[in-house]
């Protein structure tokens, strides 16, 4: 059985294409995590430099509360950014069974990787809240 030209090209160069695909995903996930963490980090940064003259116990107490708030902001941002990236990059392919060496298969791999990134970093922490419905 002979493979068609596109499949044989993807099969022949599967290792370099996989490395390029993973490099793209690492850059994309770094962008997602960095943009999602930005509001919480900026709140902590502004708080700690605004309260340099306050006692340490006050700064640590309010800083811990703001750290929790920053984490909740991170979760909220991940919940909205991952579907936005999936829509902008048009990663979702139709439901089906694809060969690993097909363009729809690659799109499906990237879509699943983005969903798993959001699931691992964010949604496991708020399964029981109504915010989870916004992600799905």
N, C-alpha and C positions, 0 to 999 in steps of 0.2 A: 504494500500500500504506500503510495507516494503522498507526501504532505504537500499542500499548496504553498505558493511562494512566500506569503506572509508568515505562515506557521513555521516554515523551514528556516526563515530568517530569524524569527524569535527563538527558535530552538537552537540554532547554531550559535547565536550570541546571547544565550540566556544568562551567563554569569556577569558579563559587563552590564547588560540591561538591568539585571537585578541590583547591582551596585548603584547604578544611576537612580533606579527607583527608590532604593533605601536612602540614598543621599537626599533626594527630593523630599521623602517623608520625614527625615531627621530635621531638615530645614523648616518644613511646614510645622512639625510638632514643636520645634523651638519657638517659632513665631506664635503659635497658639498659646503655649504656656507663658511666654514672655508678655504677650499682650494681656492675657488673663490675670497675671500677677501684678501688673503695673498699678492698678488702683490701690490695692492693699499696701504695696511697698511705698507708694507716694504718700499715703496717709501716715504710715509709720515714720517715714523720713521727716515730714513736716511736723509731726508731733514731737519727736525727739529733739529737733533743733529749736522748736518753740519753747521747750521746757528745760533748757539747760540749767537754769537757776533754781529749779524746784528740787525737793528732796528725792533721793534715789527710790525710796519705797513708793512714792507717788508715781514716779515715771515708770517703774516696773509694773505696778498694778494697772494703770491705765494703758500701758504698752501691751500687756497681756490681753486686755479686753479688745484693744484695737487689732491685735494679731488675729483673734478670733473673727472680728469683723472683716479683716482682710482676707481670711480664708473663705468666708461666706461670699465675699465679692469675687474671689477667684472661681468658686463653684458657679456662681451666676454667670460670670463671663464665659466660662467654658461651655455652659449649657446653651448659650446663644451663639458663640463663635464657631463651634464645630459644625452645626448645621449650616451656618452661613458659608464657611469654607467649602463644605460639600456642595452647596448650591453654586457657589462662584466657580469652583473648579470642575463642575459637572461630573462628579465622581460616581454618582449613583447610576448603575446600569440596571437594565430590566432583570427581574428575577429569572433565574435560569441556571443551568449547569454549563460552565465554561471550561475550556481547556486552560491549563496554567499558562500556556504560551499564546494567549490571545489578548487583544487590546481590551475587550470587555472583562476578561479575567483580571488584568492589571488594574482596571478601574475598580472592580469589585474588591480587590485586595486593599487598595488605598482607602476605599470607603469603609471597609471593615476595620482597618487600622485606625482611622480617625474616630470611629465610634468606640472602639476599645480604649483608645487614649482618653476620651472623655469619661468612659465608664470607670476606668481604673483611677483616674485622678480626681474625679468630681462626683459622679452620681452614686457611687457606693456609700457616700456619706449622707445622702438625703433620700433614701428609698421610700421613706414613709411620708414625704412632704408632697404637696400638690405641684411643686415646681418640676417634679420629674416628668409630668405630662407635657410640659413645654418642650422638653428635649425630644420626646418621641412624637 
